[in-house]
Amino acid sequence: MPISFELPDEIVNQTSMVRMLAEQVMRSISRHYDDNEHKRPWEFINVIWPFIQQIEAADLKRSLKRHEGNGAGEPASAEAEPKEKKASTGNLRMIHMIEALSWGDAGIYLSTPASALGGAAIHAVGTREQKERFLTRFTRGKPKWGAMAMTEPQAGSDTSAIQTTARLDPATNEWILNGEKIFCTSGSLAGKESEGLIVVWATLDKSQGRAGMRPFVVEGGTPGMEVTHLESKLGIRASDTATIVFDDCRIPFDNILGSPELSDPESHEDKGFKGAMKTFDASRPYVAASAVGIARAAFEFTRDTLAAQGITVPECAPMHTLTAVQRDLLQMEMDLKAAWLLTLRSAALLDAGQSNNLEASMAKVKAGHAVTHITQKCVELLGPLGYSHELLVEKWMRDAKINDIFEGTGQINTLIVARRVLGYSRTELK
């Protein structure tokens, strides 16, 4: 049976529009917002927001369908919705959009108003009521931001070391959060805006490790939540990365995602740490797509610049006849395409309703390695001009590295791949 690699018209049309936005709006302001960190790129935000509202509305509609026929009000199982899953192209659509926006400017892309990782967690394990209450706001009105707060000063990849606590006050039936979160992307935008939201990971029982952790939704402007610091970063400087402190921050009981019961083994698996961590199976292809967009920007510019100087890679030429520069260009293009194909596969599996845990981590690892290698090689091949402020190549190199770090470092995702391939558990392979 022949395999078609043609994209649906809706994705082709969307990608064409987004690429135009990336070229005509994002590229023209890219250097300005890199030089002026923490300023909001309203030229981009005001143009992209109506489009994002449509995407958020469609995603919410699909997510709410999972609850149809489920009297408990909880998300239905994947087996209960095979037709909806197989017909979906939502994740393929998103990675094409993210790749194009990151080609324009990765930092400005990360300033896009959207429910983001916070919304992904709510989609994954939230009840129907929670989805309607928290996510409908992203389909209307002025621009709004969502965020995820997980990393702490003493807890990076080792999430079991999280110290932020959630304690139930039986007198008021409220959760009281205390702790500090760092490196929260869009944390300032989501935390200060009245209709923004942040999904905060906290522990109900430190003695249970990961099993004692739950995600909580904290709405922007909630008393007891304070943005205390904005990071000055190497790259993606147009985006805000915040430190957030929770000091007796009170939120409604219903703002917990998943079951608060720690004694139920099934809740540990489906509604606790493991349940909400499934959001990363969806978000890692997005990070990989962003990495590919940055890598493509650097590669295309370098290839075209060298071609104007008479340096091209002849098709079908034996490898031993190529110069060192030509071999570098060939390797860069191969790495770029390999990363993109892995990213496409991880997103397509998710759209088909199949597990993509292995493929998402493979895409994230490959794209993270590819973008750091390609952008560094581009600076090298262009010499002093590549290193100068005159071109955007040095900026792309700085923007690249974060893709090998956030959403699980390259090392952590390599561990995940090894465990899945070899069949080892977390305790067997560390």
C-alpha positions, -999 to +999 in steps of 0.1 A: +000+000+000+015+034-010+021+059+018+012+095+013+033+122+029+010+150+018-002+173+045-039+182+049-048+215+033-055+231+066-020+225+078-005+237+045-025+269+046-018+275+083+019+270+078+020+293+049+004+321+069+026+315+100+057+316+078+046+349+064+042+362+100+076+349+110+093+365+081+075+398+079+069+405+116+092+384+138+124+387+119+121+424+117+119+428+155+141+399+164+172+418+173+154+445+191+138+422+216+170+402+220+187+434+230+158+446+252+151+416+274+117+414+292+099+438+269+067+424+255+066+421+217+031+435+212+036+438+175+036+400+174+012+393+203-016+414+188-013+397+155-011+361+167-037+362+195-069+359+174-054+329+157-044+313+191-079+318+203-092+297+175-067+269+183-075+270+220-113+268+213-107+238+190-085+221+215-110+227+243-138+213+222-119+181+215-108+178+251-144+181+264-155+154+240-135+130+260-160+133+288-191+125+268-209+095+281-187+094+312-210+099+341-182+104+366-171+135+348-136+123+344-116+120+312-125+089+292-099+063+284-080+064+251-098+032+241-132+050+244-124+076+217-105+059+188-123+076+160-118+111+175-081+104+180-075+089+146-092+118+129-072+144+148-043+164+132-040+188+162-004+179+172+009+178+136-007+213+131+010+226+162+045+213+154+043+229+120+032+262+135+059+261+162+087+252+138+078+282+116+074+306+145+108+295+159+124+300+125+112+336+130+124+340+166+122+314+194+121+339+222+092+359+206+074+325+199+077+317+236+059+350+244+029+337+225-003+341+247-017+306+252-026+281+279+008+264+272+021+237+296-004+247+322-032+241+297-016+208+286-018+195+322-054+205+326-063+189+293-045+157+304-061+151+338-086+178+345-123+172+350-148+186+325-157+214+350-120+223+354-114+225+317-144+248+312-135+269+342-098+274+335-095+271+297-125+289+283-107+322+292-081+315+265-108+315+238-120+351+244-110+386+254-076+401+257-043+380+255-037+356+284-009+333+294-006+299+311+025+284+326+039+254+345+059+258+378+079+227+386+116+234+390+129+245+423+164+257+436+171+222+449+149+202+424+156+202+387+155+169+369+151+151+402+114+160+407+112+138+438+132+165+456+104+191+453+098+209+486+068+231+478+040+219+499+002+219+497-018+216+529-055+214+532-072+238+556-103+219+567-119+250+582-121+267+548-117+237+525-087+255+508-053+243+498-024+264+512+007+264+491+042+273+504+075+271+484+096+286+457+096+279+420+123+290+395+128+290+357+091+293+351+086+302+314+060+330+310+056+329+348+055+367+351+029+370+324+007+342+338+012+351+374+004+388+372-024+388+347-058+384+364-070+358+340-037+339+336-030+307+354+000+286+366-001+249+372+021+244+403+036+211+414+035+205+451+037+177+476+010+165+499+033+140+516+070+142+512+075+107+525+057+093+494+081+109+470+066+114+435+035+095+445+028+123+470+029+150+444+000+167+427-005+196+403-026+226+414-040+255+394-032+289+408-049+318+390-030+349+381-031+376+408-039+352+437-028+366+470+002+348+484+018+342+450+045+367+441+068+370+411+101+379+428+127+377+400+131+377+362+161+358+348+186+375+325+193+347+300+218+336+274+191+331+247+153+333+241+156+367+257+123+380+245+105+355+267+101+359+305+115+333+328+104+339+364+110+330+400+077+327+419+073+325+457+042+310+473+036+322+509+005+308+524-011+310+490-047+299+493-066+283+464-100+265+462-101+228+470-113+221+434-081+236+419-062+203+425-057+183+393-064+146+400-074+129+431-061+142+465-063+107+479-028+092+483-040+059+496-055+048+463-028+031+442-048+038+410-048+075+417-010+074+418-009+059+384-037+079+366-044+111+385-012+119+403+024+124+393+024+099+364-010+110+351-001+147+347+035+139+336+020+125+305+017+161+294+054+160+286+047+133+260+027+160+241+050+189+249+083+174+240+075+172+203+067+209+205+101+216+220+117+195+193+098+214+166+111+247+181+146+233+180+142+223+143+129+258+135+160+275+150+183+250+133+166+255+099+170+293+103+207+290+109+213+263+083+194+280+055+211+314+061+246+298+062+239+276+032+227+305+011+255+328+023+281+302+013+263+295-020+266+332-029+304+328-025+304+298-048+304+270-021+276+245-028+272+208-023+269+189-056+241+163-056+251+127-058+288+135-055+309+108-037+317+118-001+355+116-006+353+142-034+337+168-011+356+195+008+354+197+046+329+226+044+307+207+019+307+177+042+298+199+072+268+213+052+257+178+042+259+165+078+240+195+091+212+190+066+210+152+075+208+160+112+181+186+106+159+163+085+164+133+109+153+155+138+122+167+119+112+132+109+114+120+145+093+151+155+067+143+129+064+107+140+061+116+177+032+140+169+015+117+145+014+089+170-002+113+195-028+123+170-035+086+163-042+080+200-011+059+204+016+061+231+045+083+220+065+082+252+096+067+235+093+087+203+087+120+221+119+116+240+138+104+209+127+135+190+136+158+220+171+143+223+179+143+185+165+179+180+184+192+210+217+178+198+211+188+162+202+224+170+232+230+192+256+214+167+241+231+136+241+266+151+276+263+165+288+250+131+271+279+113+289+304+135+322+286+128+317+284+090+308+321+087+339+332+107+340+366+123+307+377+108+290+346+123+302+357+157+294+394+153+262+412+163+257+422+126+240+389+118+214+368+137+236+337+136+252+342+170+217+348+184+204+315+170+234+298+186+224+313+220+187+305+215+195+269+206+209+256+238+177+258+259+161+232+237+186+207+250+177+216+286+140+224+293+112+198+291+137+173+304+174+176+297+190+157+269+205+134+295+172+127+311+155+120+278+183+097+268+177+078+300+140+075+291+149+062+257+173+036+271+147+024+296+120+020+270+143+003+245+160-021+270+129-027+291+144-014+324+126+004+352+137+036+367+152+018+397+171-006+373+186+021+351+195+055+367 
